Amino acid sequence: MKNIGLKVIIALLSITMQAQTSNCSNLSEQLQIFHSNLDYANAYKSWLEIKKNCPTFSEKNYLIAKEILQYKLDIAPQDSIQKPLNEFVAFYDLYDKSFPENKSNNALKKAILIVEKTGANEENLQLLEKAINKSKTAIFDTYPTYLFTKSYYDKYNNKEISFETFFEKYYWATDILEKNKANINELDFNNGQVVMRSLLYNGFTPNSFENYVKAKFEDNQENLAWLNTVSEILSVYNPRSEWLEKTTTKSISIEKNAKILQYRAQYYLKTKKQSLALDDYEKALEVTTDALQKAEIATTLAKLLMVQNPEKAAQTIQIAIDNNPKEGKYYIILASLYANSGCNFSNDEKFAVLKLAQETVEKAGQTSAYLKNTATQTKASFQQQIDGLKKPSKKEISLECWIHKTIKI
């Protein structure tokens, strides 16, 4: 009898679970249909049923519900906003509770919502800071760090906090942004940086900032985020400042960073220490793993080497070509190197090297459409020089000096 009773209970539970699953499936289907038809009133009713009876049935329901709750919040009168806001905040908590492994960054979205709708008081900003810190390397747009920085800039601008406090928040946010660069669309990342910098730059003069750096350098010698942010600002506003050398050198001693090495290299160029600048650019080229950054560093280094070491300049510009093969400007630099080789060539060799320069500059126009006119004009200028030379009788000419190529005539 006991076994029969147990079987009955199991059967009833199974029937109940099947019925519940079927009901949840129906509710989810209704939600999708109402949402597709833009029937937000009925979609909202379906969501309430799902929230109550089927919170863990499907994560897709939460993606739809988010749009519905956003709509309700958007249309709410300003004096009646609290209820839909509270509901939206609770939604993010339920989402994380029901699907703890989700990748939706709900804590961050919730914090942004609270700051936007209820203001940037200290409690809300601490919530936002905590959420950003929790997301750390899973931020996919610049808005969270912008909102955080803008909120503290407004406090500084209203004389509620000191520049020191504002800058502390600024460099923390920019460090987070930099660590998420690979996650963020390039245009969004660049625009976000520009906007955040503009907030900071509105808050000081070059002299006042340098005085701040002098006062705080000792306290921040191991603070990499502070050192890097200060170095970036000084590279723009005080590029010859001894403090730029100090902050970059200290940063590099902690961690070799291609961007910081470039800031120090630029300082050395400004202060006429070219050998040190070349050394830093070479180190930056070794350190970076970003192909586009490697290409740009190689281009800068090649331009600096063109006169004193054209062979190394050519090798370096080839690094740029290898790392950014869809960009044609590097071929223009390489063609210029060939045409102005500095070698003591004979008539035939001059003819050959100018042919090589022509072939090289043609690749610029073939690679980048925007360079077609430049490539055509440059090729024509090389042709004018060729026309002043006697045509060689040989079909092939070997070029030595630093070029080491055989050219077919």
C-alpha positions in Angstrom: 0.0 0.0 0.0 2.8 2.3 0.9 4.4 1.7 -2.5 1.1 2.4 -4.3 0.7 5.6 -2.3 4.2 6.8 -3.2 3.6 6.0 -6.9 0.5 8.1 -6.8 2.3 11.0 -5.2 5.1 10.8 -7.8 2.5 10.6 -10.6 0.7 13.6 -9.3 3.9 15.6 -8.9 4.9 14.7 -12.5 1.5 15.8 -13.8 1.7 19.1 -11.8 5.3 19.8 -13.1 4.2 19.1 -16.7 1.2 21.3 -16.3 3.4 24.1 -14.8 5.9 23.8 -17.6 3.1 23.9 -20.2 1.6 27.0 -18.5 5.0 28.7 -18.4 5.6 27.9 -22.1 2.1 29.4 -22.9 2.9 32.5 -20.9 6.3 32.9 -22.6 4.6 32.6 -26.0 2.0 35.2 -25.0 4.7 37.6 -23.9 6.5 37.2 -27.2 3.3 37.8 -29.2 2.2 40.8 -27.3 5.7 42.3 -27.4 5.9 41.7 -31.2 2.6 43.5 -31.6 3.8 46.3 -29.4 0.9 45.6 -27.1 2.8 46.6 -24.0 -0.2 46.6 -21.7 -0.9 42.9 -22.2 2.8 42.1 -22.4 3.2 43.6 -19.0 0.4 41.4 -17.6 2.0 38.3 -19.1 5.3 39.4 -17.5 3.7 39.7 -14.0 2.4 36.2 -14.4 5.8 34.9 -15.4 7.6 36.8 -12.7 5.2 35.2 -10.1 5.0 31.7 -11.4 7.8 31.0 -13.9 10.8 33.2 -12.9 13.4 30.6 -14.0 11.7 29.3 -17.1 13.5 31.3 -19.8 16.1 34.0 -19.8 14.6 35.3 -23.0 11.6 36.5 -21.0 13.8 38.9 -19.1 15.2 40.4 -22.3 11.6 41.2 -23.4 10.5 42.3 -19.9 13.4 44.8 -19.8 12.0 46.6 -22.9 8.5 46.6 -21.3 9.7 48.1 -18.0 11.8 50.6 -19.8 8.7 51.7 -21.8 6.6 52.0 -18.6 9.4 54.1 -17.0 9.8 56.4 -20.0 6.1 57.2 -20.2 5.6 57.7 -16.5 4.9 61.4 -15.4 7.8 62.8 -13.4 5.8 62.9 -10.2 4.8 59.2 -10.6 8.2 57.8 -11.5 9.1 56.1 -8.2 6.8 53.0 -8.7 8.0 52.0 -12.2 11.6 52.8 -11.1 11.4 50.5 -8.0 9.9 47.8 -10.2 12.8 48.2 -12.7 15.4 48.0 -10.0 13.7 44.9 -8.5 13.7 43.4 -12.0 17.5 43.5 -12.2 17.8 41.7 -8.8 15.3 39.0 -9.9 17.1 38.5 -13.2 20.4 37.8 -11.4 18.7 35.6 -8.8 16.9 33.5 -11.4 19.9 33.3 -13.8 23.0 33.8 -11.7 25.3 32.9 -14.6 23.9 35.6 -17.0 26.2 38.0 -18.8 23.9 41.0 -18.7 25.8 43.1 -16.2 22.6 43.8 -14.3 24.3 45.3 -11.3 25.9 47.9 -13.5 22.7 48.6 -15.4 20.8 49.0 -12.1 23.3 51.4 -10.7 23.2 53.5 -13.9 19.4 53.6 -13.8 19.4 54.7 -10.1 21.9 57.5 -10.8 20.1 58.7 -13.9 16.7 58.7 -12.3 17.3 59.7 -8.7 20.5 61.8 -8.9 24.2 61.6 -8.3 24.3 61.7 -4.5 27.2 60.0 -2.7 25.3 56.8 -1.9 24.2 56.4 -5.6 27.7 57.1 -6.8 29.2 54.6 -4.4 26.7 52.0 -5.8 27.9 52.9 -9.3 31.5 52.7 -8.4 31.0 49.3 -6.8 29.1 48.0 -9.9 31.8 49.3 -12.3 34.5 47.7 -10.1 32.6 44.4 -10.1 32.3 44.4 -13.9 35.9 45.5 -14.2 36.9 43.8 -17.4 33.4 43.1 -18.7 32.4 46.7 -19.7 31.3 47.0 -23.3 30.7 50.7 -23.8 32.0 54.0 -22.4 28.8 55.3 -20.8 29.3 53.9 -17.3 32.7 55.5 -16.8 31.5 58.7 -18.5 28.5 58.9 -16.2 30.7 58.3 -13.2 33.3 60.9 -14.2 30.6 63.5 -15.2 28.9 63.1 -11.9 32.0 63.9 -10.0 33.0 66.7 -12.3 29.7 68.4 -11.6 30.4 68.0 -7.9 33.9 69.6 -8.4 32.5 72.3 -10.6 29.9 73.1 -7.9 32.7 73.3 -5.3 31.3 70.3 -3.4 34.6 68.4 -3.7 38.3 69.3 -4.2 40.2 68.8 -7.5 42.2 66.1 -5.7 39.0 64.1 -5.0 37.7 64.6 -8.6 41.0 63.6 -10.1 41.1 60.5 -7.9 37.8 59.4 -9.4 38.8 60.4 -12.9 42.0 58.4 -13.1 40.2 55.4 -11.5 37.5 55.5 -14.2 40.0 56.0 -17.1 42.1 53.1 -15.9 38.9 50.9 -15.9 38.1 52.2 -19.4 41.6 51.4 -20.7 41.4 47.9 -19.3 38.2 47.3 -21.3 39.5 48.8 -24.6 39.4 45.4 -26.4 35.7 45.0 -25.4 34.5 48.4 -26.7 33.8 49.6 -30.3 36.8 51.7 -31.4 34.8 54.8 -32.2 32.9 54.7 -28.9 36.2 54.2 -27.0 37.9 57.1 -28.7 34.9 59.4 -28.3 34.5 58.4 -24.7 38.1 59.2 -24.0 37.8 62.6 -25.6 34.7 63.5 -23.7 36.1 62.4 -20.3 39.4 64.2 -21.0 37.4 67.4 -21.8 35.8 67.2 -18.4 39.2 67.0 -16.7 40.8 69.7 -18.9 38.0 72.1 -17.9 39.1 71.6 -14.3 42.7 72.9 -14.3 45.4 75.0 -15.9 48.7 73.5 -17.0 50.5 75.3 -14.1 48.0 74.3 -11.5 48.1 70.7 -12.6 51.9 70.6 -12.5 51.7 72.0 -8.9 49.3 69.2 -8.1 51.6 66.6 -9.5 54.6 68.0 -7.5 52.5 67.8 -4.3 51.2 64.3 -4.9 54.0 62.5 -6.6 55.6 61.0 -3.5 52.3 59.6 -2.3 51.5 58.0 -5.6 54.9 56.4 -6.7 53.4 52.9 -6.7 50.0 54.0 -8.0 50.1 52.9 -11.6 46.7 54.3 -12.6 47.7 57.7 -11.2 51.1 57.7 -12.8 49.7 56.7 -16.2 46.9 59.3 -16.2 49.2 62.0 -15.0 51.7 61.1 -17.7 49.0 61.3 -20.4 47.9 64.8 -19.3 51.4 66.1 -19.0 52.3 64.8 -22.5 49.5 67.1 -23.8 49.8 70.2 -21.6 53.4 70.2 -20.3 55.4 68.0 -22.8 58.7 69.4 -21.7 58.0 69.1 -18.0 60.6 67.2 -15.9 57.6 65.7 -14.1 56.6 63.9 -17.3 60.0 62.2 -17.3 59.5 61.3 -13.6 56.0 59.9 -13.8 56.7 57.9 -17.0 60.0 56.6 -15.7 58.3 55.5 -12.4 55.4 53.9 -14.3 57.8 52.0 -16.7 59.8 50.7 -13.7 56.6 49.1 -12.4 55.2 47.8 -15.8 56.4 48.4 -19.3 53.6 50.0 -21.2 53.8 51.0 -24.9 51.8 54.1 -24.5 53.8 55.4 -21.5 57.1 54.6 -23.3 55.8 56.7 -26.2 55.0 59.6 -23.8 58.6 59.5 -22.5 60.0 59.2 -26.0 58.1 62.3 -27.0 59.5 64.1 -23.9 63.0 63.1 -25.0 62.4 64.4 -28.5 61.1 67.7 -27.1 64.2 68.1 -24.9 66.6 67.1 -27.8 67.6 63.7 -26.4 67.0 61.7 -29.6 69.0 58.6 -28.8 66.9 58.1 -25.6 63.7 58.7 -27.7 64.7 56.1 -30.2 65.4 53.6 -27.4 62.0 54.1 -25.9 60.2 53.8 -29.3 62.1 50.5 -29.9 61.0 49.3 -26.4 57.4 50.3 -27.1 57.5 48.4 -30.4 58.7 45.3 -28.5 56.1 45.6 -25.7 52.9 46.2 -27.6 50.8 43.2 -28.8 48.2 45.4 -30.5 48.8 45.3 -34.3 47.6 48.8 -35.1 49.6 50.3 -32.3 52.7 48.4 -33.4 52.2 49.7 -36.9 51.9 53.3 -35.7 54.9 53.1 -33.4 57.0 51.5 -36.3 56.0 54.4 -38.5 57.1 57.0 -36.0 60.4 55.2 -35.4 61.0 54.7 -39.2 60.6 58.5 -39.8 63.1 59.2 -37.0 65.6 56.8 -38.5 65.3 57.8 -42.2 68.3 60.1 -42.3 70.8 58.4 -39.9 69.9 54.8 -40.6 67.8 54.3 -43.7 68.3 50.5 -43.7 66.8 50.1 -40.3 64.1 52.6 -41.2 63.1 50.4 -44.1 63.1 47.3 -41.9 60.9 49.2 -39.4 58.4 50.4 -41.9 58.1 46.8 -43.1 56.9 46.0 -39.5 54.1 48.6 -40.0 53.1 47.0 -43.4 53.1 43.5 -41.8 50.9 44.6 -38.9 48.4 46.8 -40.9 48.5 45.5 -44.5 45.3 47.3 -45.5 46.9 50.8 -45.0 48.8 52.2 -47.9 50.6 55.2 -46.3 53.5 53.0 -45.3 54.5 52.4 -48.9 54.8 56.2 -49.5 57.3 56.4 -46.7 59.2 53.3 -48.0 59.2 54.8 -51.5 60.6 58.0 -50.2 63.4 56.1 -48.4 64.4 54.4 -51.7 64.3 57.6 -53.7 66.4 59.4 -51.1 68.6 56.5 -50.3 71.7 58.5 -49.5 73.7 55.9 -51.5 76.5 56.9 -53.9 74.9 55.2 -56.9 75.9 55.2 -60.6 73.5 56.3 -63.3 72.2 52.8 -63.8 71.7 52.3 -60.1 69.9 55.6 -59.7 67.6 54.6 -62.6 66.9 51.3 -60.9 66.3 52.7 -57.4 63.8 55.2 -58.8 62.0 52.4 -60.6 61.9 50.6 -57.3 60.4 53.7 -55.7 57.8 53.9 -58.4 56.8 50.3 -57.9 56.6 50.8 -54.2 54.5 54.0 -54.3 52.0 52.3 -56.7 51.2 49.9 -53.8 50.0 52.8 -51.7 47.2 53.6 -54.2 46.4 49.9 -54.7 46.1 49.4 -51.0 44.3 52.6 -49.9 41.9 54.2 -52.4 42.3 57.6 -50.6 46.0 57.6 -51.6 45.5 57.0 -55.4 46.0 60.6 -56.4 49.0 61.0 -54.0 50.5 57.8 -55.4 50.0 58.9 -59.0 51.6 62.4 -58.4 54.5 60.9 -56.5 55.1 58.3 -59.2 55.1 61.1 -61.8 57.7 63.1 -59.8 60.0 60.0 -59.7 59.5 59.7 -63.5 60.7 63.2 -64.0 64.0 62.2 -62.2 64.2 59.0 -64.3 63.8 61.1 -67.5 66.9 63.0 -66.6 68.9 59.8 -66.6 70.3 57.5 -69.3 68.4 54.3 -69.7 70.6 51.3 -68.7 71.4 48.6 -71.2 71.1 45.9 -68.6 67.8 44.1 -68.0 68.5 43.7 -64.3 70.4 45.8 -61.9 71.4 44.8 -58.4 71.3 47.5 -55.7 73.6 47.1 -52.8 74.3 49.9 -50.2 71.5 49.2 -47.7 68.8 48.2 -50.2 70.0 44.7 -51.3 67.4 44.2 -54.1 67.6 43.3 -57.8 65.5 45.4 -60.1 64.2 44.4 -63.5 64.4 47.3 -66.0 
